[in-house]
């Protein structure tokens, strides 16, 4: 069973995903392809409409070359 991560309202996971994506020079489409997640999923994460599950965070962090802790801080 995949456990859903819960974060406080003040958390900026989406903003951090966007920040590191832009630092790498990736478009949303490129990050989606590199992480194996859908374009719509990345958009929802970046806009704060959804919180990623642990495995999705792993895939995003691996695609961006950063630690998960950098995304969730």
C-alpha positions in Angstrom: 0.0 0.0 0.0 1.3 3.4 -0.9 1.1 5.9 1.9 -0.1 9.4 1.1 2.1 12.1 2.5 0.3 14.9 4.5 1.8 18.4 4.7 0.8 21.5 6.5 -0.9 24.3 4.7 2.2 26.4 4.7 4.2 23.8 2.7 5.3 24.8 -0.7 5.9 21.5 -2.4 4.4 22.7 -5.7 6.5 25.8 -5.6 9.6 23.8 -4.9 8.9 21.4 -7.8 8.5 24.4 -10.1 11.6 26.0 -8.8 13.8 23.0 -9.3 12.2 22.2 -12.7 13.0 25.7 -13.9 16.5 25.5 -12.5 17.1 22.4 -14.6 15.6 24.2 -17.6 12.8 21.6 -18.0 9.3 22.3 -19.2 6.4 20.6 -17.4 6.2 18.2 -20.4 9.9 17.3 -20.0 9.6 16.7 -16.3 6.5 14.6 -16.8 8.4 12.4 -19.4 11.5 12.1 -17.2 9.5 11.2 -14.1 7.0 8.9 -15.8 4.1 11.0 -14.4 1.5 12.7 -16.5 1.6 16.4 -17.5 -1.7 17.0 -15.7 -0.3 15.5 -12.5 2.7 17.7 -12.5 0.5 20.8 -13.1 -1.7 19.8 -10.2 1.3 19.4 -7.9 2.8 22.7 -9.0 -0.5 24.5 -8.5 -1.0 22.9 -5.1 -4.2 21.1 -6.2 -2.8 17.8 -5.1 -0.1 16.5 -2.8 2.2 13.9 -4.3 2.4 10.4 -2.9 5.8 9.3 -1.6 6.6 7.3 -4.8 5.7 10.3 -7.0 8.0 12.5 -4.9 10.7 10.0 -5.4 10.2 10.0 -9.2 10.2 13.8 -9.4 13.2 14.2 -7.2 15.1 11.6 -9.2 14.2 13.3 -12.5 15.3 16.7 -11.0 18.4 15.4 -9.4 17.5 16.7 -5.9 16.8 15.1 -2.6 13.1 14.7 -1.6 13.9 16.8 1.5 14.6 19.7 -0.8 11.2 19.5 -2.4 9.2 19.1 0.8 11.0 21.8 2.9 
